[in-house]
Amino acid sequence: MPSSGSNSGDWKEQSTLICRNVTVNGRRTSLRMEPQLWDSLKEICDREDLTLNELCTEIDSRRGEANLTASIRVFIVSYFRAALRPRSRPSKTGLEEPAQPDLDGRPQPADRGDLLDLALAEAVPLPEDPRNRRRR
């Protein structure tokens, strides 16, 4: 069966893992992730004015028994999903109303500091976080 216009081996070259050393809670460790994820993590650090070590330490302190690299991947997805969500604003009744779209019709992203907190809470919630408890 012929390929759809691209070399079938291209995806392997694009998904090569890159190993980098980070310091997490004062200990040096190595993480292996795809280049796109490293770029995304750097962008988050730049937006949130954090170092890579600070962000990885924050994720590590919340992950429990989960794998650190997996927790970072989930955090990255959660961060950018939160950035795409429309902001809520208080209404006259005190309830939250969806934010109005910008002039292009796109929802407005949440504030930057809020994105970090929201993504951390969704991706790697603290054990005492009430959203982490199962409903009975």
ChimeraX attribute file (.defattr): number of C-alpha atoms within 10 A of each C-alpha:
attribute: neighborCount
match mode: 1-to-1
recipient: residues
	/A:1	3
	/A:2	6
	/A:3	7
	/A:4	7
	/A:5	6
	/A:6	9
	/A:7	8
	/A:8	10
	/A:9	8
	/A:10	9
	/A:11	10
	/A:12	9
	/A:13	8
	/A:14	11
	/A:15	12
	/A:16	12
	/A:17	16
	/A:18	14
	/A:19	13
	/A:20	11
	/A:21	11
	/A:22	17
	/A:23	14
	/A:24	20
	/A:25	14
	/A:26	9
	/A:27	8
	/A:28	10
	/A:29	11
	/A:30	13
	/A:31	15
	/A:32	14
	/A:33	18
	/A:34	14
	/A:35	15
	/A:36	13
	/A:37	17
	/A:38	20
	/A:39	11
	/A:40	16
	/A:41	21
	/A:42	16
	/A:43	12
	/A:44	21
	/A:45	18
	/A:46	12
	/A:47	13
	/A:48	15
	/A:49	13
	/A:50	13
	/A:51	14
	/A:52	18
	/A:53	17
	/A:54	16
	/A:55	21
	/A:56	21
	/A:57	18
	/A:58	15
	/A:59	23
	/A:60	20
	/A:61	14
	/A:62	18
	/A:63	19
	/A:64	14
	/A:65	7
	/A:66	11
	/A:67	10
	/A:68	19
	/A:69	16
	/A:70	13
	/A:71	19
	/A:72	23
	/A:73	18
	/A:74	16
	/A:75	22
	/A:76	21
	/A:77	15
	/A:78	20
	/A:79	24
	/A:80	16
	/A:81	14
	/A:82	22
	/A:83	21
	/A:84	14
	/A:85	16
	/A:86	17
	/A:87	18
	/A:88	15
	/A:89	13
	/A:90	11
	/A:91	10
	/A:92	8
	/A:93	7
	/A:94	8
	/A:95	10
	/A:96	12
	/A:97	14
	/A:98	15
	/A:99	16
	/A:100	14
	/A:101	13
	/A:102	10
	/A:103	8
	/A:104	6
	/A:105	8
	/A:106	12
	/A:107	17
	/A:108	18
	/A:109	20
	/A:110	18
	/A:111	11
	/A:112	16
	/A:113	11
	/A:114	15
	/A:115	23
	/A:116	24
	/A:117	13
	/A:118	20
	/A:119	21
	/A:120	24
	/A:121	18
	/A:122	17
	/A:123	20
	/A:124	23
	/A:125	19
	/A:126	17
	/A:127	12
	/A:128	8
	/A:129	9
	/A:130	9
	/A:131	12
	/A:132	13
	/A:133	9
	/A:134	6
	/A:135	5
	/A:136	3
